[in-house]
Amino acid sequence: MTIMTRLAKTVMVQGTASNVGKSVVATALCRILKRNGFRVAPFKAQNMANNSQVTEEGGAIGTAQAVQAEACGLAASPWMNPILLKPNSDTTSQVIILGKVAATLTAREYQRRKKDFFPYVDEALNRLRQEFDVVVIEGAGSPVEINLKHDDIVNMAVAKRVSSPVILVGDIDRGGVFAQIVGTFELLEPEERNLVRAFLINKFRGDKDILKPGIEWIEKKIQRRSLGVLPMMADLRIKEEDSVVLEDGKSPAVDNASQKLLIHVIRLPRISNFTDFEPLARERDVILEYVREPQRHRCPDLLIIPGTKSTMADLAFLRESGWDNHVKRCVRRGSAVLGICGGYQMMGQSLHDPHHVESAESDMRGLELLPVVTRFNREKTTVQVKAVHLESQLPVAGYEIHMGETQNLNGARPLFQITERQGKSVDAMDGLTSGTGGARLWGTYIHGLFDLPGFRRHFLDQIREHYGLNPFKTPETSPSGFFENPYDRLARTVEDNIDMNLLSGILEEQLL
């Protein structure tokens, strides 16, 4: 595969709907191009997600673009996702421009002002095109949502801006993939259809030969070639962004369940950064479930109160739904409880919002599990951090992204020592550990604290020890690389199932 270029070429991945696999396909293309020696960068003009990552600049971008940057071998940058919408409720979102909070708008207000933000899209994409050989662009939802097309800034409007070829992805697992692809194509304007170069069927289970008549029919119907058929790819070990993935509710089935740790993550209405828990779900001695209603579930070994886009609103939800009493009941029965970010704030004695950043309420009583109080500020903290777990001295790396500061009331033991913020050495404390018979209650602002295997394993084994279970022995990575890098595994799988010559041709045809 060879591409001769002086300025960045582009290829855009659009989908027939949300959650058809656009992000995964874009990630795969990023890795494939990197493996072929190109300087490649990801881009998504506008993202709506409460799963976000903090960049080296201290800005916030969608998790998918941070993952794609990693697949490219790059540090994540706000230029890769210039507009990020973080929903506060069903009708309002925090608007983040180039990593920084710009406004909080209703859906109607954002739609009215959306075109005003297009210069940031242009600036970011042009900057990436000046620095790289190829930019892999990801769309959002479907490009033919009729109610959204007139002020589009993320799908075909971007493709037309740079004359980018488009690969259209459909999801056969949800059914109706032929109608998805043909219907989407037919609803495009003639100018937009001209940009579609190929289609790709994703999430197929079984013998691909069965699809040949259908693929040939699509090719004849829309006069576009099939790029390939991708299999259902389980256990990718790549962070997910879309909250749709939470609907499955639990980690894959495991053997010898009596020796497993049962972990419940409360499915808050405004849950954010649930990618924190994906490393736990991949551990072979863990059964991890996202749960909505406390009445249906027994007390787990570990109960997690996750991050949230609206701490006070979700704290009110815990009370209205009975979760507050269930959490306290589980603590009395011996369950460990971990709160991260908003969950940590909820575990405290009280929350104070004098500027009404979070809520119309000025004060709210917390769950009263930890001796801390939280005060919300107008300024948002977004920093990458490195830390040391004080008890074990094991390293932790992640990021903070929160409104509010939390104060320790009685000198209880901090959980981590922060050693670095945004690449600068610091000496600060984070979080709290409390309880008897070993640390049973934890709270912290650090997202991504389970990404490093050393601390993750120590944390789980601490809980296992409390329940009289032996430490769990994890298989060592073999010298031959038995555990393949997940991005390389993804790239290899996609390469094996697409027409690489067609992909190369799509990139080669661009005239710069």
N, C-alpha and C positions, 0 to 999 in steps of 0.2 A: 504494500500500500504506500503510494508515494503522492505527495502533494507539494507542488512548487508554488510558493506564495511569498509575498512581501508584506501584505497587510492581512489582518485576521479574516479568515473565512468564517462563516456561521452555518450552523445546522440547528433547526428548531424542532423540538419534540412537543407536539400538541396531542390532546386526547379527545376521545368522544364523550368523556364525562370525567368527573372527579374520581380519584382512586382507581384509575385503570392501569396505573404503573408508570406514569410519565416520569416521576422523580427517579425511579429505579433505572429506567431506560436511559435517561440523561446521565445518571451516575455511571452506568456501564459505558456509554460513549466517551465520557470523560476519561475513564481508565483505559479504554481501548486506544484512544488517540495518544494518551501519555505513553503507553507501552510501545507505540509506534514512533516515538521520538519527538512528538510535537509539544509545543508549549500551549496548553489548553486551559481554558478557564470556564466556569459555569456562570450562568446569568438567568435571573428571573426578575422581570420588571416589577411585579407586584405579587406579594405573597400574603395570604391570610392564615395565620397559625399562631397559637399560643406556645408552641414548641419553638424556641429560638435559641440561638447561640451567641455568645459574646465574642467579638473580634479583638484583635490586638490593639485596635484603635479605641476600644471601649464602647463600640457600637453593637447594636443587636441586628441580626439577620435571621431568616428562616433556617431551621435545622437542615432542611434538604439541601440548601446551597452550601452550608458549612460542610455537610457530608460530601457533596460533590467536589468542593475545594480540596478536601482531604484525598479524595480519589485522584485528583489532579496533582497531588503533592504540593499543594499550596496552603498558605495560611488564609483563613476566611477573611473577607473584606466586605465592607458595606457596599462597595461598587458592584458586588455580585448579586445583591438584592436591594436596590435603592429604595423601594417602598415596601414596608412591612405593616400589615394591619393586625393588631392584637385585640380581638373582641373582648370588651368589658361586660357585655350583656348581649341579648338577642338583637338589640337595635343600635348599639354604639361600639365604636372601636377606637383604640389608641392608634394614631397614625405616626409611624416612625419613618423618617426620611433620612437616608444615608446614615442609618444607625442611631439617630437621635430622635427623641420624642418631639413631634412638631405640633400635634393637636389631638384632641379627642372629639370625634365627630359622629353624628348619627349616620345611618346608612344613606339617608336621603341627602344629607349635607355632603357626604363624601362623593356621591354620584354627581352632585352638582359641581363640585370643585375638582373632580378627578383630572380633567384635562389640564388644570393648572400645574399638576405634578409631572406632566410628561417631559418637561425640560430636564428633570432629574434622571429620568429614564434614558434620554438621549445622551446626557453627559456621562452617565455610568457606562453605557454600552460602548460609546465611542472611546472612552478611556481604555476599556478592556481590549477593544479591537486594535488599539495602538500598541499594546504591550504583548499580545499573544499571537500565536499562529491561527488558532481556531477558538471560537467561542461557542459553547453548547448552550443553547437557549431553551428554557423550559416554559411552556405556557401554563395556563391555570384553568381548571374546569374544562368546559367545552368552548370552542371558538364560535359556536353558533347559538349562544343564548341570546335570543332575539331582543330581550329587554335590556341587555347589557352592551350589545354590539355598537350602538351609536356613540358611546364614549369609552370604547375599549382602549386600554393602554398596556395590555399584557399578552394578547394573543396575536391575531392577524395584523393589528395596528403596528406591532413591533416587527413582525416578519416583513411587512410592506416597507417599513422605514429603511431596512437594510437589504431588501430583496433576498431574504433568507429562504433557502429551501426548507420545506416542512415535511416531517415524518409524522403520520397520523397513527396513533396507537389506540387499539380497541381491546376490551377485556372480554374474552370468551367465557370466563368462569361465571360471570353474572348472566350469561345468555344473551342471545340476539346480536351477536357481534357483526353479522352481515348487515343487518339493518343499522347498527351503530355507525359503521364505516361509510356505507353508501348514503345513509341519511345525512350524516354530518357533511360529507362532500357535496351533496346536492344543495344543501342550505347555504353553502359558501357563495360569495359573489364571484363572478367570472375571474376577476383579477386575483382573488384569493385562491381559487382552484388552481390557477397557473403556478402557484408557489408550492403546492403539494406535489412532492416527488415520489412518495412511496407510502405504503401503509404497513403496519406491523400488528400482528395478532399476539396478545399477551395472555399468560396464565392458562395455558392449555395442559390438559391432563390426558394422556393416552397416546395412541398411534397417530402421528401427524398425517400419514397417508390418507386417512379418512377425510381430511379437510381439503384435499386437492381439488375436488369439483367445486367446492364453495369458493376457494381462493381464485380459481380460474374464472368463475362467474364475476367476482368482484373486479378482477383485473379488466375483464371485458366491459363491465358496466361503467367504471369510472375512468378507464384508460390510464391506470397507474399500476406499477408493478408492486408485488409483495416483497417487502424487505426480509420477511421470515415469520416464523412462528416460535415464540418463546415458551418454554415449559413453565409450569408452576414451580417457583423457586422457594422452597421452604428453608427456614433457618438461615437467612442470608447473613445474619450478624451485622446488619447495617441499620443504623438508627432510622426509625420511622418518624414521619412528621405529622401526618394527617390523623386527627382524632378518630376517623373512621376505623382505624386499626384497633381501637379499644373495644369495639363492639363484640369481638370474639371473646373477650373477657378473661381468658386465662392462658397460661403458658402451655406448651405441648405436653401431652401425657408422658408420665415417667413411670419407671418400674419401681417396685419395692417402696410404695408410697408411705408405708409406716415409718420409714427412716428419713423421710423428707421433711423439710421445714415448710409449713404452710404460711404464705405471706399474702395478706390482703392489702390492696391499695384502694383507698376510698375513691370512688368515681365521682369526684366533685363536679357540679354543673359547669364550672369554669376552670377545670383542671388544665394545668400548663406544664410543660417540660416533663412529660411522663417518660421521655426517653431516658431519664435518670434510672429507670428500673429495668430497662432491657438487659443490662448485664446480669442482674439478679435472675431474670427469667431464663437465661441461658445456662445457669448453673444446674448440674444434674441432681443436686440434692434439694432443689427448690421447686415448689408448686406455687406459682404466683397468679393471683386472680384480682381483677378489677371488679369491685362490688359496689352496687348502688344502694341496696337496702339492708340495714343491719339485722332485721328480723329473720332474714333467711339464712344467716350464716353463723356458724359457731365461732368462738373466739379463736383467732389464728395464733401461731407462734410469734409472728411479727405483724403489727398493724401499722401501715404507713399513711400519714396525712400528707398528701403531695403539695406541690406548688399550685398556685391559683392566680388567675388574672384579677380576681377581686376577693381579697381576703375576708373582708367584713360581710359581704354578701354570702360567701360560701360558709362562713361561720354561722350566720343566721340559718342557712340550709341545714347544717349539722344539728342545730337545735330543733328546727321544725320537723325533721325527719326521724329524730330519736337517736341519731348517731352519737351525740354527746354522751348520753347515758350508756350507750353500748360501748363506747371507747373506755369509759371509766369502769364499767363492769369487767371488761377484758383485762384492764390493768390489775384489778383486784384478783382476777383468776390467774394472773401470772404472765399475761402477754406483754411482750416488749412493744414499745411505741416509738416510731421515728417520725418527726416532722421536718420537712424540708421547705425552706423559704416561707411561703404563706402558711404552710402547715406548722412550722416552727412558731410563727407569730400567734396562731390560734391556740397553741398549747400553753401560752403564757397566761398571766393573771388578768391582763386587760389590754385593750387596744384603744389608741387615741388618734383622732383624725380632726384636728382643729381647723385645718384648711379645706376639709371635705374633699380630699383627693380621692378617697375610696368610696365614700358613702355620704348620704345626707345626715347620718348619725355622727355625733362628735365623739362618743365614747361607747365601748362595748366590752362586756365581760368576756374573758377568754375561757378556755376549758380548765384552767387552773391546775395544770399538770406540771408546769415548770415555773420557777420563781423569776419570771421576766415580764417586762412591759414593753409595748411597742408604740412608737409615735410615728405617724406617717408624715413624710415631707413632700414638698412640691418637686424636688429634684430626684431623679431616678439613678440608682447605683447600677452601673453595668461595667464590671471588671472581670478580667481573667485572674485567677489566683492559683498559687501553689501553697500547700500547707503540710503540716505534720500532725498526725494523730497523736495526741499527747500521751495516751496510755501505752500504745505500742511503738511509737516513733516511726510508724510507717508513713510513706509519702502519699499525698492526695493531690490531685490537680483537677481544676474545674473552673467554674465561673459563678459570679453573683449577678443577679438581675432582679432588683426589687425596689419598691418604694418603702420607705420607713427604716427606722433604726431601732434595734432591740437592746434593752438595758438589763443586765443581771442585777437582781435586787439584793441578794444576800451572799454574794461571793461563792455561789455554787461553782463546781468544777467546769471550766470551759472544755470543749470537745477537741478543738483544733487550734494550733498556732499557725497563723498566716505568716508565711515567710516571704511572699512575693505577690505584688499586685501590679498588673500591666507591665511586667518585666522589671519592676523596681523592688528592691529589698525593703521589707517592712517587718515589724515585730508587733503583731496584733493578735487578739484572741477572737475565736468564733465559736458560736454554739454553746451548748450546755449538755451535760450528762448528769443524770440524777437517778436515784433509786437505791434499793438495798439488795444485797446478795448479788453484786455485780451490777453494772450499768444496765438499767432496764428502760430508761426513758432518754431519748436523744432529740436534740433540736439543732439545726444548722442552716446557714444560708447557702452552703456550697452545693451547687448543681454539678452533676457528673462525678460525685464522690465515689461511685462504685466502678468507674471506668478502669482504674488500676487494679489488677488482680490481687496484689498483696493485701491491701486493706479490705477489699471485698471479701476475700477468703477469711481474714481475721474476724471481720464483723459477723459473718455467718457462723463461724465456728464458736464464737462467743455465745451466740444464741443456742447453738447445739449443745454446748457444755451445760448451759442452764437446764436444759431438758434431759440431761443424762445421756446424750448421744456423743459418740466419738467424733473427732474432727474428720471431715470428709476429704479423702485423698483424690485430688484431681490428676488426670493424666498429664504427663509432661509432654511438651512439644518435642517431637522427634527431630534428630539432626537432619533428616531428609525433608523436613518441612511438612509433616503429616497434616498439621493444621494450617492450611493455605490461607494467605492473606485474603480477607473477605472480598476486597475490591478486585483482586486478581481472579478469585473464583468466579465472581459475578461477570467480569470481563470475558473470561474463558468460556463460560456458559453461553453468553450472548454471541460471542464470535462463532461458536459452534453451531448456532441456530439462525444466523442471518446471512444474507448475501453480502459478503465483504466487498466484492467487486462493485456491487450497486452502491454501497455506502461511499466507497472511494470515488465513484463516478459523480455522485451527488455533490461531493465537495469539490471535485475537479472542475465542474461545469461553471462555477462561479467566476464571473468576469470582474476583476477589480481594477 
